[in-house]
Amino acid sequence: MPALFPGFTALDRALAPYREYGPLFIRLIVGHRLVWGTMDNVFSYAQMVEFVEFLGARGVPWPLGSAFISAYAQFICGLLFVVGGFTRPAAAVMVFNFIAALLIAHIGQPFLENYDALVMLFGSAFLLLHGPGAFSVDEAFSARAGTSSAPRG
């Protein structure tokens, strides 16, 4: 069956060796945003108290614990994304976290006010399904164990 756009076939072949940079770019931008977005809560108890009050006002059960769990999960998972370590478990945690965030804090808001949370959700879902890619701690350990999952070629 002939390709619809033959030029893209040549482009696909030319870019094939660079395919695994895609997950790296997703990991870096999502991980950086997670760390940057939670540093204030992680390093300042006053900021954490504001988050606790925000969650309490929305009827979240156990707002103090929920705030700490969410903020620290985002911070730690962001660091894990950047290095590509425990990527799929971290991504699963972030998928759950951002579904909850969208339901608790973003429901009924305009699309652009949901954009950051949606990018975190969809970026995390991509990493959960695809994995961290070749340039990651996970892949280095897998290659060392002889179970590398990176595509060849």
C-alpha positions as CSV (number, residue, x, y, z in Angstrom):
1,M,0.0,0.0,0.0
2,P,1.6,3.3,-1.0
3,A,2.2,6.0,1.6
4,L,-0.2,8.9,1.6
5,F,2.7,11.3,2.0
6,P,5.9,9.6,0.6
7,G,8.1,12.4,1.8
8,F,7.2,11.6,5.4
9,T,8.4,8.1,5.0
10,A,11.9,9.4,4.2
11,L,11.6,11.9,7.1
12,D,10.6,9.1,9.4
13,R,13.6,7.0,8.4
14,A,15.9,10.0,8.8
15,L,14.6,10.8,12.3
16,A,14.4,7.2,13.5
17,P,17.7,7.3,15.4
18,Y,16.4,10.3,17.4
19,R,13.0,8.8,18.3
20,E,13.9,8.3,21.9
21,Y,14.6,12.0,22.5
22,G,10.8,12.5,22.6
23,P,10.2,10.9,26.0
24,L,13.3,12.7,27.3
25,F,11.8,16.1,26.3
26,I,8.4,15.2,27.9
27,R,10.2,14.0,31.1
28,L,12.3,17.2,31.4
29,I,9.5,19.7,30.9
30,V,6.9,17.9,33.0
31,G,9.4,17.0,35.7
32,H,10.7,20.6,35.8
33,R,7.2,22.0,36.0
34,L,6.3,19.6,38.9
35,V,9.3,20.5,40.9
36,W,9.0,24.3,40.2
37,G,5.3,24.3,41.0
38,T,5.7,22.6,44.4
39,M,9.0,24.0,45.7
40,D,7.1,26.7,47.6
41,N,5.0,24.2,49.5
42,V,7.9,21.8,50.1
43,F,10.3,24.5,51.4
44,S,7.8,26.9,53.2
45,Y,5.3,25.7,55.8
46,A,3.4,29.0,55.4
47,Q,2.8,28.2,51.7
48,M,1.8,24.6,52.7
49,V,-0.8,26.1,55.1
50,E,-2.3,28.1,52.3
51,F,-2.6,24.9,50.2
52,V,-4.2,23.2,53.3
53,E,-6.8,26.0,53.5
54,F,-7.4,25.8,49.8
55,L,-8.1,22.1,50.0
56,G,-10.2,22.5,53.2
57,A,-12.4,25.1,51.5
58,R,-13.1,22.6,48.7
59,G,-14.2,19.9,51.2
60,V,-11.2,17.6,50.7
61,P,-11.0,15.1,53.5
62,W,-8.0,15.4,55.8
63,P,-6.7,18.6,54.1
64,L,-3.4,18.7,56.0
65,G,-2.4,15.2,55.0
66,S,-3.8,15.6,51.5
67,A,-1.8,18.7,51.0
68,F,1.4,17.1,52.2
69,I,0.9,14.0,50.1
70,S,0.0,15.9,46.9
71,A,2.8,18.5,47.2
72,Y,5.6,16.0,48.1
73,A,4.3,13.4,45.6
74,Q,4.5,16.1,42.8
75,F,8.0,17.2,44.0
76,I,9.4,13.7,44.2
77,C,7.8,12.4,41.0
78,G,9.1,15.6,39.2
79,L,12.6,14.7,40.3
80,L,12.1,11.1,39.2
81,F,10.8,12.2,35.8
82,V,13.9,14.4,35.3
83,V,16.3,11.6,35.8
84,G,14.0,8.9,34.4
85,G,14.0,6.8,37.5
86,F,11.0,4.7,38.6
87,T,9.2,6.5,35.8
88,R,6.2,4.4,35.3
89,P,5.3,4.2,39.1
90,A,5.9,7.9,39.4
91,A,3.7,8.5,36.3
92,A,0.9,6.4,37.8
93,V,1.0,8.5,41.0
94,M,0.8,11.7,38.9
95,V,-2.1,10.5,36.7
96,F,-4.1,9.8,39.9
97,N,-2.9,13.1,41.5
98,F,-3.9,15.2,38.4
99,I,-7.3,13.5,37.9
100,A,-8.0,14.4,41.6
101,A,-6.6,18.0,41.0
102,L,-8.8,18.5,38.0
103,L,-11.9,17.3,39.9
104,I,-11.2,19.2,43.1
105,A,-9.7,22.5,42.0
106,H,-10.2,22.9,38.3
107,I,-13.7,21.7,37.5
108,G,-15.8,24.3,35.8
109,Q,-12.8,26.5,34.9
110,P,-12.1,27.7,31.4
111,F,-9.7,25.5,29.4
112,L,-6.7,27.7,29.7
113,E,-7.0,27.7,33.5
114,N,-6.9,23.9,33.4
115,Y,-4.0,23.8,30.9
116,D,-1.1,23.2,33.3
117,A,-3.0,20.4,35.1
118,L,-4.0,18.8,31.8
119,V,-0.4,18.9,30.5
120,M,0.8,17.2,33.7
121,L,-2.0,14.6,33.4
122,F,-1.4,13.9,29.7
123,G,2.4,14.0,30.0
124,S,2.2,11.6,32.9
125,A,-0.1,9.3,31.0
126,F,2.3,9.3,28.1
127,L,5.2,8.3,30.4
128,L,3.0,5.6,32.1
129,L,2.2,4.0,28.7
130,H,5.5,4.6,26.9
131,G,8.1,4.5,29.6
132,P,11.0,6.8,30.1
133,G,12.8,6.2,26.9
134,A,16.5,5.4,26.2
135,F,18.0,8.3,28.1
136,S,17.0,7.4,31.6
137,V,18.1,5.8,34.8
138,D,15.4,3.2,34.3
139,E,16.8,2.2,30.9
140,A,20.4,2.2,32.2
141,F,19.4,-0.3,34.9
142,S,17.4,-2.4,32.4
143,A,20.3,-2.5,29.9
144,R,22.6,-3.5,32.7
145,A,20.3,-6.4,33.6
146,G,19.9,-7.3,30.0
147,T,16.2,-6.4,29.8
148,S,16.5,-3.2,27.8
149,S,13.2,-2.0,26.4
150,A,14.5,0.8,24.1
151,P,13.7,0.3,20.5
152,R,16.7,-0.7,18.3
153,G,17.2,1.3,15.1
